[in-house]
Amino acid sequence: MTRKREIDLTQGRIFPQMVRFFVPIWCGIVFQQIYVTADAVIISKVVGESALAAVGCTTTFINLLIGFFTGIGSGATVVIAQYFGAREHSMVRKATHTALVLAFIIGLCFLILGLLISPWLLHLLQTPADIFDMALRYLRVYSLGMIFSVVYNMGSGILRAVGDARRPVYILVATVVINIFLDLLFTAVIRLGVGGAALATILSQAIAMILVLACLYRERELPIQLRFRELRPDFRLLWRITRIGLPTGIQSTMFDLSNLLIQASVNFFGTSTITAWTAYSNISLLFWMSVSAMGTTMTTFTGQNFGAGNLDRLRRGVRTGIALAAAGCLIITLLTILFRYPLTHLFATDPEVVQICIRMILFLTPTYITYMCIELFSGVIRGTGEALVPMIITGSSICLFRVVWVLWILPLHNTLDMICLSYPISWCIGTVAFLIYYKKGKWLTKRLPAAEPSKSN
């Protein structure tokens, strides 16, 4: 028997089970949005709008690293969810410890990479000279906390894989409050500028990592208890995690690389446009993180039911997920458009910046629904252990398309509207491709988890 905070997604009514799992993840997204928004507002109001632009120049690269690891981490989530659904608890324990070792190694690699390539990257992105030093300082300080961020995200993924979506939210709420306090302390009181904002972030991430490891260490009823003497990789499981996670990580990296190219194109238009783009990016985060939460929900739901062999329940869950995602997408779209001016004024007051941001909102927000199925079907297909096809579809229909657009189409009419237009077109192409592959159903007949001897329950 599991405690109330854990949800067994292999039995019970699908809609309430899915909602109970989704809501804590969504609440976590709201608090994450509060943190991101508060961070941007504090930087903009205390340090200056040029500092916000400097931070905005680094965001895509940071998201690239985090996105790559999140992809790798999804491999661990899928493996643990499948074994948990199949009641193979000894394999859940081995996969948990293998995943944590992998997270520490990846975090260390990201730390070194961020410190070494920061100047080269900012030059590559055509970062304006007036904000270059601030952007470099922020990126280097932020890189020092990569281990904390990666291990925390892996630990949260492990908890969600066994149906525990609440404790990661509790940890996130605590660290958001701490981060906002430290942001104000380091920027408004001690006056450390953008470096202080980055320092506040890495300290709060360190606390989050400690808390999630404490949850795993104190776990007694579920087979994910952290035992330091067992922190060694099982190479068979490491291969399985990597086989699922690496294509997902590459998919995320390709996505972010195409966004880096978009960011470089935006930078061409100057600091006002960069600031407006950064403000719009913060405003749109609620949608991106919400649809990502739905994808996480579907991955865990699929993994547990696929492991348990409940294929009919899996299909019914997909239909429920589509309905939930569509409703959430429409609500966020309407709220963003209705409150576009107060949302924009949270990040910028310069009339030129505000006007550019409003134009982006009205252009892109109504097209959000064209992206919804990409995240949802990608999460479902990945939950069965099939990660290569989602990578190929996303890489070709979205990422490759944007590269072609920026390099060959955009020069024909180099405007901000043309940059924005690449998003809905690529989303439509990706949605159609995923629908075709989903309907064929081959993803559902592959890679059923092999039976493993259970040594302990």
Contacts in CASP RR format, 6 or more apart in sequence:
PFRMAT RR
TARGET T0000
AUTHOR 0000-0000-0000
METHOD contacts of the structure
MODEL  1
MTRKREIDLTQGRIFPQMVRFFVPIWCGIVFQQIYVTADAVIISKVVGES
ALAAVGCTTTFINLLIGFFTGIGSGATVVIAQYFGAREHSMVRKATHTAL
VLAFIIGLCFLILGLLISPWLLHLLQTPADIFDMALRYLRVYSLGMIFSV
VYNMGSGILRAVGDARRPVYILVATVVINIFLDLLFTAVIRLGVGGAALA
TILSQAIAMILVLACLYRERELPIQLRFRELRPDFRLLWRITRIGLPTGI
QSTMFDLSNLLIQASVNFFGTSTITAWTAYSNISLLFWMSVSAMGTTMTT
FTGQNFGAGNLDRLRRGVRTGIALAAAGCLIITLLTILFRYPLTHLFATD
PEVVQICIRMILFLTPTYITYMCIELFSGVIRGTGEALVPMIITGSSICL
FRVVWVLWILPLHNTLDMICLSYPISWCIGTVAFLIYYKKGKWLTKRLPA
AEPSKSN
2 8 0 8 1.000
2 221 0 8 1.000
2 222 0 8 1.000
3 221 0 8 1.000
5 164 0 8 1.000
5 166 0 8 1.000
5 167 0 8 1.000
6 162 0 8 1.000
6 163 0 8 1.000
6 164 0 8 1.000
6 222 0 8 1.000
7 17 0 8 1.000
7 20 0 8 1.000
7 21 0 8 1.000
7 163 0 8 1.000
7 164 0 8 1.000
7 165 0 8 1.000
8 163 0 8 1.000
8 304 0 8 1.000
9 17 0 8 1.000
9 18 0 8 1.000
9 21 0 8 1.000
9 163 0 8 1.000
9 300 0 8 1.000
9 301 0 8 1.000
9 304 0 8 1.000
9 305 0 8 1.000
10 85 0 8 1.000
10 304 0 8 1.000
10 305 0 8 1.000
10 308 0 8 1.000
10 310 0 8 1.000
10 313 0 8 1.000
14 313 0 8 1.000
14 316 0 8 1.000
14 317 0 8 1.000
14 320 0 8 1.000
15 320 0 8 1.000
18 297 0 8 1.000
18 301 0 8 1.000
18 317 0 8 1.000
18 320 0 8 1.000
18 321 0 8 1.000
18 324 0 8 1.000
19 324 0 8 1.000
21 163 0 8 1.000
21 165 0 8 1.000
21 297 0 8 1.000
21 300 0 8 1.000
21 301 0 8 1.000
22 165 0 8 1.000
22 293 0 8 1.000
22 294 0 8 1.000
22 297 0 8 1.000
22 324 0 8 1.000
24 165 0 8 1.000
24 166 0 8 1.000
24 168 0 8 1.000
24 169 0 8 1.000
25 160 0 8 1.000
25 165 0 8 1.000
25 168 0 8 1.000
25 169 0 8 1.000
25 293 0 8 1.000
25 296 0 8 1.000
25 297 0 8 1.000
26 290 0 8 1.000
26 293 0 8 1.000
27 169 0 8 1.000
28 168 0 8 1.000
28 169 0 8 1.000
28 172 0 8 1.000
28 173 0 8 1.000
28 293 0 8 1.000
29 286 0 8 1.000
29 289 0 8 1.000
29 290 0 8 1.000
29 292 0 8 1.000
29 293 0 8 1.000
30 286 0 8 1.000
31 169 0 8 1.000
31 172 0 8 1.000
31 173 0 8 1.000
31 176 0 8 1.000
32 172 0 8 1.000
32 176 0 8 1.000
32 285 0 8 1.000
32 289 0 8 1.000
33 285 0 8 1.000
33 286 0 8 1.000
33 289 0 8 1.000
34 176 0 8 1.000
34 180 0 8 1.000
35 175 0 8 1.000
35 176 0 8 1.000
35 179 0 8 1.000
35 180 0 8 1.000
36 282 0 8 1.000
36 285 0 8 1.000
37 282 0 8 1.000
37 285 0 8 1.000
37 346 0 8 1.000
38 176 0 8 1.000
38 179 0 8 1.000
38 180 0 8 1.000
38 183 0 8 1.000
39 179 0 8 1.000
39 180 0 8 1.000
39 183 0 8 1.000
39 197 0 8 1.000
39 200 0 8 1.000
39 201 0 8 1.000
40 52 0 8 1.000
40 55 0 8 1.000
40 278 0 8 1.000
40 279 0 8 1.000
40 282 0 8 1.000
40 346 0 8 1.000
40 347 0 8 1.000
41 346 0 8 1.000
41 347 0 8 1.000
42 180 0 8 1.000
42 183 0 8 1.000
42 184 0 8 1.000
42 187 0 8 1.000
42 188 0 8 1.000
42 197 0 8 1.000
43 51 0 8 1.000
43 52 0 8 1.000
43 55 0 8 1.000
43 187 0 8 1.000
43 194 0 8 1.000
43 197 0 8 1.000
44 51 0 8 1.000
44 52 0 8 1.000
44 347 0 8 1.000
44 348 0 8 1.000
46 184 0 8 1.000
46 187 0 8 1.000
46 188 0 8 1.000
46 193 0 8 1.000
47 187 0 8 1.000
47 193 0 8 1.000
47 194 0 8 1.000
47 197 0 8 1.000
49 275 0 8 1.000
49 348 0 8 1.000
49 349 0 8 1.000
49 350 0 8 1.000
49 353 0 8 1.000
50 130 0 8 1.000
50 131 0 8 1.000
50 134 0 8 1.000
50 271 0 8 1.000
50 275 0 8 1.000
51 131 0 8 1.000
51 134 0 8 1.000
51 193 0 8 1.000
51 194 0 8 1.000
52 275 0 8 1.000
52 278 0 8 1.000
52 279 0 8 1.000
52 347 0 8 1.000
52 348 0 8 1.000
53 128 0 8 1.000
53 131 0 8 1.000
53 271 0 8 1.000
53 274 0 8 1.000
53 275 0 8 1.000
53 278 0 8 1.000
54 127 0 8 1.000
54 131 0 8 1.000
54 132 0 8 1.000
54 134 0 8 1.000
54 135 0 8 1.000
54 138 0 8 1.000
54 194 0 8 1.000
55 134 0 8 1.000
55 135 0 8 1.000
55 138 0 8 1.000
55 194 0 8 1.000
55 197 0 8 1.000
55 278 0 8 1.000
56 135 0 8 1.000
56 274 0 8 1.000
56 277 0 8 1.000
56 278 0 8 1.000
56 281 0 8 1.000
57 122 0 8 1.000
57 125 0 8 1.000
57 127 0 8 1.000
57 131 0 8 1.000
57 135 0 8 1.000
57 263 0 8 1.000
57 267 0 8 1.000
57 274 0 8 1.000
58 122 0 8 1.000
58 135 0 8 1.000
58 138 0 8 1.000
58 139 0 8 1.000
58 142 0 8 1.000
59 278 0 8 1.000
59 281 0 8 1.000
60 125 0 8 1.000
60 256 0 8 1.000
60 259 0 8 1.000
60 260 0 8 1.000
60 263 0 8 1.000
61 121 0 8 1.000
61 125 0 8 1.000
61 139 0 8 1.000
61 256 0 8 1.000
61 260 0 8 1.000
62 139 0 8 1.000
62 142 0 8 1.000
63 256 0 8 1.000
63 259 0 8 1.000
64 252 0 8 1.000
64 253 0 8 1.000
64 256 0 8 1.000
64 257 0 8 1.000
64 259 0 8 1.000
64 260 0 8 1.000
65 110 0 8 1.000
65 113 0 8 1.000
65 114 0 8 1.000
65 146 0 8 1.000
66 149 0 8 1.000
66 153 0 8 1.000
67 249 0 8 1.000
67 252 0 8 1.000
67 253 0 8 1.000
67 256 0 8 1.000
68 249 0 8 1.000
68 250 0 8 1.000
68 252 0 8 1.000
68 253 0 8 1.000
68 256 0 8 1.000
69 103 0 8 1.000
69 106 0 8 1.000
69 107 0 8 1.000
69 110 0 8 1.000
69 150 0 8 1.000
69 153 0 8 1.000
69 154 0 8 1.000
69 249 0 8 1.000
70 153 0 8 1.000
70 248 0 8 1.000
70 249 0 8 1.000
70 252 0 8 1.000
71 245 0 8 1.000
71 248 0 8 1.000
71 249 0 8 1.000
71 251 0 8 1.000
71 252 0 8 1.000
72 102 0 8 1.000
72 106 0 8 1.000
72 241 0 8 1.000
72 242 0 8 1.000
72 245 0 8 1.000
72 246 0 8 1.000
72 248 0 8 1.000
72 249 0 8 1.000
73 99 0 8 1.000
73 102 0 8 1.000
73 103 0 8 1.000
73 153 0 8 1.000
73 154 0 8 1.000
73 157 0 8 1.000
73 241 0 8 1.000
73 245 0 8 1.000
73 248 0 8 1.000
74 244 0 8 1.000
74 245 0 8 1.000
74 248 0 8 1.000
74 249 0 8 1.000
74 299 0 8 1.000
74 382 0 8 1.000
74 387 0 8 1.000
75 241 0 8 1.000
75 242 0 8 1.000
75 244 0 8 1.000
75 245 0 8 1.000
75 248 0 8 1.000
75 382 0 8 1.000
75 385 0 8 1.000
75 387 0 8 1.000
76 95 0 8 1.000
76 98 0 8 1.000
76 99 0 8 1.000
76 102 0 8 1.000
76 154 0 8 1.000
76 157 0 8 1.000
76 158 0 8 1.000
76 161 0 8 1.000
76 241 0 8 1.000
76 245 0 8 1.000
77 157 0 8 1.000
77 158 0 8 1.000
77 160 0 8 1.000
77 161 0 8 1.000
77 296 0 8 1.000
77 299 0 8 1.000
77 300 0 8 1.000
78 161 0 8 1.000
78 244 0 8 1.000
78 245 0 8 1.000
78 299 0 8 1.000
78 303 0 8 1.000
78 382 0 8 1.000
78 383 0 8 1.000
78 385 0 8 1.000
79 95 0 8 1.000
79 237 0 8 1.000
79 240 0 8 1.000
79 241 0 8 1.000
79 244 0 8 1.000
80 92 0 8 1.000
80 95 0 8 1.000
80 96 0 8 1.000
80 99 0 8 1.000
80 158 0 8 1.000
80 161 0 8 1.000
80 162 0 8 1.000
80 224 0 8 1.000
81 161 0 8 1.000
81 162 0 8 1.000
81 299 0 8 1.000
81 300 0 8 1.000
81 303 0 8 1.000
81 304 0 8 1.000
81 307 0 8 1.000
81 383 0 8 1.000
82 303 0 8 1.000
82 304 0 8 1.000
82 306 0 8 1.000
82 307 0 8 1.000
82 383 0 8 1.000
82 385 0 8 1.000
82 449 0 8 1.000
83 89 0 8 1.000
83 91 0 8 1.000
83 92 0 8 1.000
83 95 0 8 1.000
83 307 0 8 1.000
83 449 0 8 1.000
83 452 0 8 1.000
84 92 0 8 1.000
84 161 0 8 1.000
84 162 0 8 1.000
84 223 0 8 1.000
84 304 0 8 1.000
85 303 0 8 1.000
85 304 0 8 1.000
85 305 0 8 1.000
85 307 0 8 1.000
85 308 0 8 1.000
86 307 0 8 1.000
86 308 0 8 1.000
86 449 0 8 1.000
86 451 0 8 1.000
86 452 0 8 1.000
87 308 0 8 1.000
87 454 0 8 1.000
87 457 0 8 1.000
88 451 0 8 1.000
88 452 0 8 1.000
88 454 0 8 1.000
89 223 0 8 1.000
89 454 0 8 1.000
89 456 0 8 1.000
89 457 0 8 1.000
90 223 0 8 1.000
90 452 0 8 1.000
90 453 0 8 1.000
90 454 0 8 1.000
90 455 0 8 1.000
90 456 0 8 1.000
91 237 0 8 1.000
91 452 0 8 1.000
91 454 0 8 1.000
92 162 0 8 1.000
92 223 0 8 1.000
92 224 0 8 1.000
93 223 0 8 1.000
93 224 0 8 1.000
93 225 0 8 1.000
93 230 0 8 1.000
93 456 0 8 1.000
94 234 0 8 1.000
94 237 0 8 1.000
95 234 0 8 1.000
95 237 0 8 1.000
95 241 0 8 1.000
96 158 0 8 1.000
96 216 0 8 1.000
96 223 0 8 1.000
96 224 0 8 1.000
96 226 0 8 1.000
97 226 0 8 1.000
97 227 0 8 1.000
97 230 0 8 1.000
97 231 0 8 1.000
97 232 0 8 1.000
97 233 0 8 1.000
97 234 0 8 1.000
98 232 0 8 1.000
98 233 0 8 1.000
98 234 0 8 1.000
98 237 0 8 1.000
98 238 0 8 1.000
98 241 0 8 1.000
99 154 0 8 1.000
99 155 0 8 1.000
99 158 0 8 1.000
99 241 0 8 1.000
100 151 0 8 1.000
100 154 0 8 1.000
100 155 0 8 1.000
100 158 0 8 1.000
100 216 0 8 1.000
100 226 0 8 1.000
100 231 0 8 1.000
101 231 0 8 1.000
101 232 0 8 1.000
101 233 0 8 1.000
102 154 0 8 1.000
102 233 0 8 1.000
102 238 0 8 1.000
102 241 0 8 1.000
103 150 0 8 1.000
103 151 0 8 1.000
103 153 0 8 1.000
103 154 0 8 1.000
103 155 0 8 1.000
104 147 0 8 1.000
104 150 0 8 1.000
104 151 0 8 1.000
106 150 0 8 1.000
107 146 0 8 1.000
107 147 0 8 1.000
107 149 0 8 1.000
107 150 0 8 1.000
107 151 0 8 1.000
108 146 0 8 1.000
108 147 0 8 1.000
110 143 0 8 1.000
110 146 0 8 1.000
110 147 0 8 1.000
110 150 0 8 1.000
111 143 0 8 1.000
111 144 0 8 1.000
111 145 0 8 1.000
111 146 0 8 1.000
111 147 0 8 1.000
113 143 0 8 1.000
114 139 0 8 1.000
114 140 0 8 1.000
114 143 0 8 1.000
114 146 0 8 1.000
115 140 0 8 1.000
115 143 0 8 1.000
115 144 0 8 1.000
118 136 0 8 1.000
118 139 0 8 1.000
118 140 0 8 1.000
118 143 0 8 1.000
119 136 0 8 1.000
121 139 0 8 1.000
122 132 0 8 1.000
122 135 0 8 1.000
122 136 0 8 1.000
122 139 0 8 1.000
124 264 0 8 1.000
125 260 0 8 1.000
125 263 0 8 1.000
125 264 0 8 1.000
125 267 0 8 1.000
126 264 0 8 1.000
126 267 0 8 1.000
126 268 0 8 1.000
127 135 0 8 1.000
127 267 0 8 1.000
128 267 0 8 1.000
128 270 0 8 1.000
128 271 0 8 1.000
128 274 0 8 1.000
130 271 0 8 1.000
131 271 0 8 1.000
131 274 0 8 1.000
134 193 0 8 1.000
134 194 0 8 1.000
135 194 0 8 1.000
137 194 0 8 1.000
137 195 0 8 1.000
137 198 0 8 1.000
138 194 0 8 1.000
138 195 0 8 1.000
138 197 0 8 1.000
138 198 0 8 1.000
139 198 0 8 1.000
141 195 0 8 1.000
141 196 0 8 1.000
141 198 0 8 1.000
141 199 0 8 1.000
141 202 0 8 1.000
142 198 0 8 1.000
142 201 0 8 1.000
142 202 0 8 1.000
144 202 0 8 1.000
145 201 0 8 1.000
145 202 0 8 1.000
145 205 0 8 1.000
145 206 0 8 1.000
147 209 0 8 1.000
148 202 0 8 1.000
148 205 0 8 1.000
148 206 0 8 1.000
148 208 0 8 1.000
148 209 0 8 1.000
149 202 0 8 1.000
149 205 0 8 1.000
149 209 0 8 1.000
151 209 0 8 1.000
151 212 0 8 1.000
151 213 0 8 1.000
152 171 0 8 1.000
152 205 0 8 1.000
152 208 0 8 1.000
152 209 0 8 1.000
152 212 0 8 1.000
155 168 0 8 1.000
155 212 0 8 1.000
155 213 0 8 1.000
155 216 0 8 1.000
156 168 0 8 1.000
156 171 0 8 1.000
156 212 0 8 1.000
157 168 0 8 1.000
158 216 0 8 1.000
158 224 0 8 1.000
159 165 0 8 1.000
159 167 0 8 1.000
159 168 0 8 1.000
159 212 0 8 1.000
159 215 0 8 1.000
159 216 0 8 1.000
159 224 0 8 1.000
160 168 0 8 1.000
160 296 0 8 1.000
160 300 0 8 1.000
161 224 0 8 1.000
161 300 0 8 1.000
162 222 0 8 1.000
162 223 0 8 1.000
162 224 0 8 1.000
163 300 0 8 1.000
163 304 0 8 1.000
164 222 0 8 1.000
167 212 0 8 1.000
167 215 0 8 1.000
168 212 0 8 1.000
171 208 0 8 1.000
171 211 0 8 1.000
171 212 0 8 1.000
171 215 0 8 1.000
172 208 0 8 1.000
174 207 0 8 1.000
174 208 0 8 1.000
174 211 0 8 1.000
175 204 0 8 1.000
175 205 0 8 1.000
175 207 0 8 1.000
175 208 0 8 1.000
175 211 0 8 1.000
176 204 0 8 1.000
178 203 0 8 1.000
178 204 0 8 1.000
178 207 0 8 1.000
179 200 0 8 1.000
179 201 0 8 1.000
179 203 0 8 1.000
179 204 0 8 1.000
182 199 0 8 1.000
182 200 0 8 1.000
182 203 0 8 1.000
182 204 0 8 1.000
183 196 0 8 1.000
183 197 0 8 1.000
183 200 0 8 1.000
185 200 0 8 1.000
186 192 0 8 1.000
186 193 0 8 1.000
186 195 0 8 1.000
186 196 0 8 1.000
186 197 0 8 1.000
186 199 0 8 1.000
186 200 0 8 1.000
187 193 0 8 1.000
187 196 0 8 1.000
187 197 0 8 1.000
187 200 0 8 1.000
190 196 0 8 1.000
192 199 0 8 1.000
213 226 0 8 1.000
216 224 0 8 1.000
216 225 0 8 1.000
216 226 0 8 1.000
217 225 0 8 1.000
217 226 0 8 1.000
218 225 0 8 1.000
219 225 0 8 1.000
219 226 0 8 1.000
223 456 0 8 1.000
243 387 0 8 1.000
244 382 0 8 1.000
244 385 0 8 1.000
244 387 0 8 1.000
245 387 0 8 1.000
246 387 0 8 1.000
247 387 0 8 1.000
247 388 0 8 1.000
247 390 0 8 1.000
247 391 0 8 1.000
248 382 0 8 1.000
248 387 0 8 1.000
248 390 0 8 1.000
248 391 0 8 1.000
249 391 0 8 1.000
250 391 0 8 1.000
251 378 0 8 1.000
251 387 0 8 1.000
251 390 0 8 1.000
251 391 0 8 1.000
251 394 0 8 1.000
251 395 0 8 1.000
254 391 0 8 1.000
254 394 0 8 1.000
254 395 0 8 1.000
254 399 0 8 1.000
255 394 0 8 1.000
255 395 0 8 1.000
255 398 0 8 1.000
255 399 0 8 1.000
257 399 0 8 1.000
258 398 0 8 1.000
258 399 0 8 1.000
258 400 0 8 1.000
258 402 0 8 1.000
258 403 0 8 1.000
259 402 0 8 1.000
261 402 0 8 1.000
261 403 0 8 1.000
261 406 0 8 1.000
262 402 0 8 1.000
262 406 0 8 1.000
262 419 0 8 1.000
262 422 0 8 1.000
263 277 0 8 1.000
265 406 0 8 1.000
265 410 0 8 1.000
265 419 0 8 1.000
266 273 0 8 1.000
266 274 0 8 1.000
266 277 0 8 1.000
266 416 0 8 1.000
266 419 0 8 1.000
267 274 0 8 1.000
268 414 0 8 1.000
269 416 0 8 1.000
272 350 0 8 1.000
272 352 0 8 1.000
272 353 0 8 1.000
272 356 0 8 1.000
273 356 0 8 1.000
273 416 0 8 1.000
275 347 0 8 1.000
275 348 0 8 1.000
275 350 0 8 1.000
275 353 0 8 1.000
276 348 0 8 1.000
276 353 0 8 1.000
276 354 0 8 1.000
276 356 0 8 1.000
276 357 0 8 1.000
276 360 0 8 1.000
277 356 0 8 1.000
277 357 0 8 1.000
277 360 0 8 1.000
278 347 0 8 1.000
279 344 0 8 1.000
279 346 0 8 1.000
279 347 0 8 1.000
279 348 0 8 1.000
279 353 0 8 1.000
279 357 0 8 1.000
280 357 0 8 1.000
280 360 0 8 1.000
280 361 0 8 1.000
280 364 0 8 1.000
282 347 0 8 1.000
283 336 0 8 1.000
283 340 0 8 1.000
283 343 0 8 1.000
283 344 0 8 1.000
283 347 0 8 1.000
283 357 0 8 1.000
283 361 0 8 1.000
284 336 0 8 1.000
284 364 0 8 1.000
284 365 0 8 1.000
286 332 0 8 1.000
286 336 0 8 1.000
287 329 0 8 1.000
287 332 0 8 1.000
287 333 0 8 1.000
287 336 0 8 1.000
287 365 0 8 1.000
287 368 0 8 1.000
290 328 0 8 1.000
290 329 0 8 1.000
290 332 0 8 1.000
291 325 0 8 1.000
291 329 0 8 1.000
291 371 0 8 1.000
291 372 0 8 1.000
291 375 0 8 1.000
291 376 0 8 1.000
292 375 0 8 1.000
294 321 0 8 1.000
294 324 0 8 1.000
294 325 0 8 1.000
294 375 0 8 1.000
294 376 0 8 1.000
295 375 0 8 1.000
295 376 0 8 1.000
295 378 0 8 1.000
295 379 0 8 1.000
296 379 0 8 1.000
297 321 0 8 1.000
298 317 0 8 1.000
298 318 0 8 1.000
298 321 0 8 1.000
298 376 0 8 1.000
298 379 0 8 1.000
298 380 0 8 1.000
298 383 0 8 1.000
299 379 0 8 1.000
299 380 0 8 1.000
299 382 0 8 1.000
299 383 0 8 1.000
301 314 0 8 1.000
301 317 0 8 1.000
302 314 0 8 1.000
302 379 0 8 1.000
302 380 0 8 1.000
302 382 0 8 1.000
302 383 0 8 1.000
302 384 0 8 1.000
303 383 0 8 1.000
303 384 0 8 1.000
303 385 0 8 1.000
305 311 0 8 1.000
305 313 0 8 1.000
305 314 0 8 1.000
306 314 0 8 1.000
306 383 0 8 1.000
306 384 0 8 1.000
306 385 0 8 1.000
306 448 0 8 1.000
306 449 0 8 1.000
307 448 0 8 1.000
307 449 0 8 1.000
309 448 0 8 1.000
311 444 0 8 1.000
314 380 0 8 1.000
314 444 0 8 1.000
318 376 0 8 1.000
318 377 0 8 1.000
318 380 0 8 1.000
321 376 0 8 1.000
322 373 0 8 1.000
322 376 0 8 1.000
325 372 0 8 1.000
325 373 0 8 1.000
325 375 0 8 1.000
325 376 0 8 1.000
326 369 0 8 1.000
326 372 0 8 1.000
329 368 0 8 1.000
329 369 0 8 1.000
329 372 0 8 1.000
330 369 0 8 1.000
332 368 0 8 1.000
333 365 0 8 1.000
333 366 0 8 1.000
333 368 0 8 1.000
333 369 0 8 1.000
336 343 0 8 1.000
336 361 0 8 1.000
336 365 0 8 1.000
337 361 0 8 1.000
337 362 0 8 1.000
337 365 0 8 1.000
337 366 0 8 1.000
340 358 0 8 1.000
340 361 0 8 1.000
340 362 0 8 1.000
341 354 0 8 1.000
341 358 0 8 1.000
343 361 0 8 1.000
344 354 0 8 1.000
344 357 0 8 1.000
344 358 0 8 1.000
344 361 0 8 1.000
345 354 0 8 1.000
347 357 0 8 1.000
348 354 0 8 1.000
348 357 0 8 1.000
356 416 0 8 1.000
359 416 0 8 1.000
359 417 0 8 1.000
360 416 0 8 1.000
360 420 0 8 1.000
363 417 0 8 1.000
363 420 0 8 1.000
363 421 0 8 1.000
364 420 0 8 1.000
364 423 0 8 1.000
364 424 0 8 1.000
367 423 0 8 1.000
367 424 0 8 1.000
367 427 0 8 1.000
370 424 0 8 1.000
370 427 0 8 1.000
370 428 0 8 1.000
370 431 0 8 1.000
371 427 0 8 1.000
371 431 0 8 1.000
372 431 0 8 1.000
373 431 0 8 1.000
373 434 0 8 1.000
373 435 0 8 1.000
374 394 0 8 1.000
374 398 0 8 1.000
374 427 0 8 1.000
374 430 0 8 1.000
374 431 0 8 1.000
374 434 0 8 1.000
377 390 0 8 1.000
377 434 0 8 1.000
377 435 0 8 1.000
377 437 0 8 1.000
377 438 0 8 1.000
378 390 0 8 1.000
378 393 0 8 1.000
378 394 0 8 1.000
378 434 0 8 1.000
379 390 0 8 1.000
380 438 0 8 1.000
381 387 0 8 1.000
381 389 0 8 1.000
381 390 0 8 1.000
381 434 0 8 1.000
381 437 0 8 1.000
381 438 0 8 1.000
381 443 0 8 1.000
382 390 0 8 1.000
384 443 0 8 1.000
384 444 0 8 1.000
384 446 0 8 1.000
384 447 0 8 1.000
385 446 0 8 1.000
385 447 0 8 1.000
386 443 0 8 1.000
386 446 0 8 1.000
386 447 0 8 1.000
389 437 0 8 1.000
389 443 0 8 1.000
390 434 0 8 1.000
393 430 0 8 1.000
393 433 0 8 1.000
393 434 0 8 1.000
393 437 0 8 1.000
394 430 0 8 1.000
396 433 0 8 1.000
397 426 0 8 1.000
397 429 0 8 1.000
397 430 0 8 1.000
397 433 0 8 1.000
398 426 0 8 1.000
398 427 0 8 1.000
398 429 0 8 1.000
398 430 0 8 1.000
401 422 0 8 1.000
401 425 0 8 1.000
401 426 0 8 1.000
401 429 0 8 1.000
402 422 0 8 1.000
402 426 0 8 1.000
405 422 0 8 1.000
405 425 0 8 1.000
405 426 0 8 1.000
406 419 0 8 1.000
406 422 0 8 1.000
409 418 0 8 1.000
409 422 0 8 1.000
410 418 0 8 1.000
410 419 0 8 1.000
410 422 0 8 1.000
437 443 0 8 1.000
END
